């Protein structure tokens, strides 16, 4: 029971990032930089408390991972501007699940049995169906009623976002296996470097940016409790619950940000959420074998 409670924290923390940051406001570059300020603060606090060993190798790969993460987060914020949080966030989470699972299965041979391939394939099918319904737009909706400015630009941004997120995940999980508490500070430094690049190193400490630093602290707590959930309830539970944060972002985008949906779109959203739930759960089961 304790592990499940731990797993709820990253679910709500990561699922809230999109709509909380967009509620605060700012450009995608400001949101990313502000978030990394909060992440760096969180990383320093964790280091001072846990005092993990930090090798040169850890610093090098941690910084590289942080730069890759900043690419993923910046492009995700960009996609949200074009598609809305309730569409961009679940598509981002889902694409990471699909491509991450395929890379793990066929490149790193994480799927080795018939159960892996059958359940994993079924999970990916549900996720793809979920993508379809979550991204569907009612053609009867007039352009002036929509806050979605350009879906094509949104999909391009999501492609770069998915690459950044997957690259840093593969680096930490499949290539260099680091302790989570040890890598938080080096990664946060890399995140600051990456987000500064998007600002052309003209650092912005405006009120909007500083408010967005709270989102970085939210992200840090999600990371910490993901670790606690994995150690207490197992990776399958922690993984499944964390991915369900996309549902929180859908609800937040509609309720908090007022992203409008027609009746048809609401039906499609519900179908998409259901498919996403099934797909993420099945992937969690696959990870438990």
N, C-alpha and C positions, 0 to 999 in steps of 0.2 A: 504493500500500500504506500509506503514511504517513497519507493522508487517512482511510482506513478505520479505522486504529488510533485516530485522533483521534475519529472518529464513535462508536467503542465507548464512549468515556468518558461522553458525555451519556446514552447508552443505559443504562449501568449506574448512573450517578449519579442521574438522574431516576427511573429505575425502582425504585431502592432507597429513595427518600424516604419512601414510605408505610409500608413495613414497618419501616424503621429507626426512624422517629419513633414509631410505635405500639409498638415494642419498648421504647423509652425510657419512653413513657407520658405521661400528662397529658391535660387536656381539649383539645378542638379549638382553643380560644382560646389556651391555653398553648403548644400545638404551633406555632401560627401565629406568635405573638409571639417565641418562641424561635428559630424559623427565620429571622425577619426580623432578629433581632440578629446572627446569623451572616452573613446577606446584607449587612448594613450594614458589618460588619467586612471582608468580602471586597471590597465596593465601595470602601472607603477605601484598602485595600491596592492595588487596581487603579489607583485615581486617583493614588496616590503614585508608582507605577511608570511608568504610561503618560502621565500629565500631559495628559489630553485637554482640549480647549477646552470650557468649560461656559457656554453662553449662557443668558440669562433664559428664552428659549423652551424650551430643553432642560430647564431646571429645572422649569418649569411643567408641561410635558407628561410629563416623567419622573416627577414626583410623582403626577400624575393616573393614569398607567399603573401605578405601584406600588400605589396605593390599589385600583385595579381588580383587580390581581393578588392582593392580600391577600384580597379577597372570594372570588376563585376558589379560592385555597388553603384558606381557612378552611372554606368549604362542602365542599370535597373531603375534608378531615379529618373533618368532621361526617358525611358520607356513609359514610366508612370505619367509623365507630363503629356505624352502623346495618346496613351491608351486608357488612362485612369488606373487607380490603384487596384480596384476590384477585378480588373482584367489582367494587368501586367504582372502583379505579384504571383497569382496562382500559375500563370503561364511560365514565369521564371522558375518557380519551385518545381513545377512539373517537368520542364525541359531538363533541369539539372538531374532529376530522378531518372528520367528515361536515358539520357546520354551517359550519365554517370554509371548506371546499371549496365548498359551495353559495353562501355569501356572496361568496367570491372569484370564482366563475364567473358569477353572475348580477347582482351589484351592481357589482363592480370589473372585470368582463369579463376575467378571467384566462384563461378557456377561450375560445379563438377559432376553433379548427379542429374538424373532425369527429373527429380523433384524440383531442383533449382530451375531447370529450363522450362518446365511446364508451369509452375507457379509464377516464375519470373516473367515468362512470356505473357501469361494471362494478366499479370499486374501491369505490364507496359501497355497492353491493349486497353485496359480500363483507363489508364492515364491519358492515352492518346484520344480516346473518346471524350474524356473529361476536358482536354484542351479544346476540342472542337466546340463543345457546347459553351464553355466559359468565354470563348473568344467570338462567338456568334453575335452579330449586331442585327437588330430588327431593321430590314430595309425600309419599313414604313416610317421609321423615325426620321424626322427632318434634321438636317445637319445643324441647324441653329439650336436645336434642343439638346445636342450632344456636346459633351465636354471633351470628346475624343478628337484631337486635332488632325492626326495623321497616323493611321494604323501602320502604313508601310515603314515610316521612320521608327515607329515603336518596335516592329519586328526586327529591324536591323539592329537597334539598340539592344534588344533582348539576345540576339545572336552573340554580340560582343560580351554581354553580361554573363551569358552561360559559359562562354569560353573562359573568362576570368575566374569565375567561381569554380568551374571544374578543374582548371589548371592548379589553383591553390589547394583544392581538396585532394587531388591526386598526388601533388607534391608532398603533402603532410601525411596522407594515409597510406599511399602505395609505394612511394619512393623513399621518403625519409620519415620514419616513425618516431615522432617526438612526443614527449609528455605534454599534455595540454597546458598545464600550469606553467611549464617552462617556456613554451613558445608564445605565450600571450604578449609579453613585453616586446620581444624582437618583431613580432608580427605587427604590433601597434605602431612601431617606428616605421616599418615599411608602408603601413597604411597612410601615415602622415606624409611620407615622401610621395606616394602615388597620388594622393588627393591634392598635394601642393602642385604637382605637375599639371593637373587639370586647371588650376588657377594660374598657370604659367609662373608659378613661384611668387606671385603677388599675393601674399597671405592676407586673408580677410578675417578680421575679428569683430565684425559688425554684430549687433544684437541678434539678428537672425541666425548667424553662424554659431554663436555661443549657446543659443537656445537649442540648436540641433545637437550640441554636444551631449545633451541628456539622452538622445537617441543612441549615442555610442555607448553610454553606460548601460542602457537597456540591452544592447547587443552583448555587452560583456557579461552581464548576469545570465543571459541565455546560454552563453558558452560555458560558464561555470556550472550551471545546473544541468546542462547536457552531460557533462562529465560525471556529476553526482548520480544522475539518473542511470547512466550506463553502468556505473559500478554497483548500484543498488538493485536495479531491476533488469539489467542486461541491455545489450546494444539494440536488440530487436524492439523492445518497448520504447527506449529513448529515441531511436531513429523514427519509428512510426509516429509517435506523438509530436516530435519536432516538425515533421513535414506537414502536419495538420495545421500549422500556423497559417498556411495559405488561406484556410477557411476564415480565420480571424481577420485577415486582410481584406477578404471579400466583404464580410459584414461591416468592417470598419469603413471601407471605401464608400459603401452605400449609406450607412447610418451616419457616420461622423462627417464625411466629406460631401455627402449629398449627391453622389454620382447617380444619375437617373437611369432607371431601367424600365422598359415597357413590360407589360404582362407576359408577353412571349419571352422576353429576355430573362425575367425572373424565373420562369419555368426552366429555361435552358441553364441558368445558374444553379438551380437546385439539382438538376440532372448531373451537371458538371461536378458539383460538390460531392454528390453520392459516388460518382465514378472515381473521383480523386481519393475519397476515403477508402474505397475498396482497393484501389491500386497501391496506395501507400501502405495499407495494412498487409497486403500480400507481400510486398517487398520487405516489410519488417519480418514476416514469417520466413522468407527466403534467407535473410541474414542470420536467423536463429539456427539454421541447419548447419 
